[in-house]
Amino acid sequence: MDKVLSILKEIKSGIDYEKEQKLVDDEILDSFEVVAIIGELSEAFGIEITVDDMVPENFNSAKAIYDLVLRLQEEQK
Amino acid sequence: MSFISGEFLLFVFITVSLYYIVPRRFQWVLLLLASYSFYLFAGVKPVIFIVLTTVTTYLAGRWMGRFAKNEKKKKKKILVALLLINFGILLLLKYYNFIAVNINPIFRIFEYDVSMPLVNMMLPLGISFYTFQAMGYAIDIYRGKYRPEKNLAHFALFLSFFPQVIQGPISRYDQLAPQLLEGHRFDYENMKFGIQLMLWGFFKKMVIADRAAIVVNTVFPLYYGYDGSQIFVAMFLYAIQIYADFSGGIDIARGVGQIMGIDMIQNFQRPYFGTSVPEYWRRWHMSLTNWMRDYVFFPLTLSKMSNRLGRWSRKRFKGVIGRQIPAYLPTFVVFFLIGVWHGAGWGYVVFGFYNGVIIVLGMVCQPLFSVMNRKLRVNEKSIPWKVWQVVRTFLIMMVGKTLVRANTVKAGLAMTLSAFDISSYDFCNLPHRMFHMGVDFNQALILCTSCIILFFVSFLQENGIEIRNTIARQRMRWRWLIYFLAIAAVLVFGVYGPGFSVGEFIYRNF
């Protein structure tokens, strides 16, 4: 989880990622930032995030992103 | 049938009356009949095209639905065939002549004795809107987002729903279809708010857009006869016109939907309050930009090739640029498509490229801007800075829209140079010349006042004030005074063209 938080803070600072629950719905993160986050996550965790995973629910909070990473790590073992 | 006509109001009145008379389980049937009747007003031939898109998309959806979520290869073949058929039709009808005009000289250069003949083709109403809506549905089925619709008539209603079929918004199946199919009881609040929204749309279209169009249509074709200040005013008014025109039409469509208890998606969120070009695009024609984001931008940026590029760029360039590089090309592709979606012409191509360049340059230069702002001690949260960002974004978009609206791209560039060259301003008799652009003093006064009202309402909405709820809370006499003034404004100050028919909606032709 710390790794996810550090990636998020590096891409866009000044947001309380531990509390925020609507990162995408409230347009706190735009499409370009989501794409940058995906690039960093893919490299840091060795996962492939596909367009099927591109639903707001997967990116609305740091916890949701972390859950996505865990799920993809499990699926892509 | 134009939204701005007595026929349309009568059509809505009859449809809504019947909608609440028939049993709720048959309301969707009535909507389907009303929608196809509405479309038939445009002629029989256009119906063939919407039926073709409906049937092919429905069948492809059912076929893809037979395969499991992970059987993507099989589903992909069906999807690709469907996309080729439907985008092929759109390409042929909308862009064939443009391609022919531009490709024939190339044939001649290489001395090939062939040429593509120009064909006078009919463009079915709303084809760009319903084709994109249908293809969005098909891609969602391919991705397994939801199950395909089993009932052809249900699906036909989703694509042909009469308030949206001509100029959008481009709805999503999971948002709109359930609302169309479930029954709705008559609700006074929905009726009241729906009529208010329609009235606001009529105000934007008839009082603002069609009046601004007089100045635009006077100055743009003969811009060389006007000085920089007049050209600037015309460019400014075109930006206002196209917003009031398109968003007014959407308000009317959404208002009709709301009267029947159907909540159609937002298409505008006060775009001219955007503080950057990307933010402007998140607020303008949102149903199209969201479509492009979900079905073009994300697939391109998450493709295997893009992933490889991303890995390389993150190693090669540290920091922001390394992360952003994979998004550059998809950004250009998206804005090229948004440009040409609007029509076949070099102005649209240039408009798309112009937006792509500005957005990518903004991303590349972002670290530099941050350093500059820190050195200059700019408070990025201060109101003056926000105002500057809003004005800057508006001017950038105003120039972009001019390139499309001008007779040629070259004329658009000449107008822009003149408008931003203060030395080309003729300050003698400035007030006098302002009224030699197609409107007299009274017309100009109405236009200014109505633009101020539009700005004021938008400003309140931007600050979280819901105008219709605020009006609803007022005492009855104040409420009705506001309604009366709004109706009177549309009836008295609406622009009525020859034969009392108002101007066409600009986006109706896209």
Contacts between the chains, C-beta under 8 A, distances in Angstrom:
chain1	res1	chain2	res2	distance
A	11	B	323	7.1
A	27	B	282	6.6
A	30	B	278	6.3
A	30	B	282	7.1
A	31	B	293	5.4
A	31	B	297	6.1
A	31	B	298	7.5
A	32	B	278	7.2
A	32	B	324	6.8
A	32	B	327	5.3
A	32	B	331	8.0
A	32	B	363	6.6
A	35	B	298	7.7
A	35	B	301	4.7
A	35	B	302	7.7
A	35	B	326	6.8
A	35	B	327	5.1
A	36	B	323	4.1
A	36	B	324	6.5
A	36	B	327	7.5
A	38	B	301	7.8
A	38	B	302	6.8
A	39	B	307	7.8
A	39	B	310	4.4
A	39	B	314	6.6
A	39	B	323	5.8
A	39	B	326	6.5
A	40	B	314	7.9
A	40	B	323	6.9
A	42	B	307	6.6
A	42	B	310	7.6
A	43	B	310	8.0
A	43	B	311	6.6
A	43	B	314	6.6
A	48	B	307	7.3
A	49	B	302	6.5
A	50	B	302	6.0
A	51	B	143	7.2
A	51	B	298	5.1
A	51	B	299	4.8
A	51	B	302	5.1
A	52	B	143	5.4
A	52	B	144	7.3
A	54	B	294	7.2
A	54	B	298	4.8
A	54	B	302	7.2
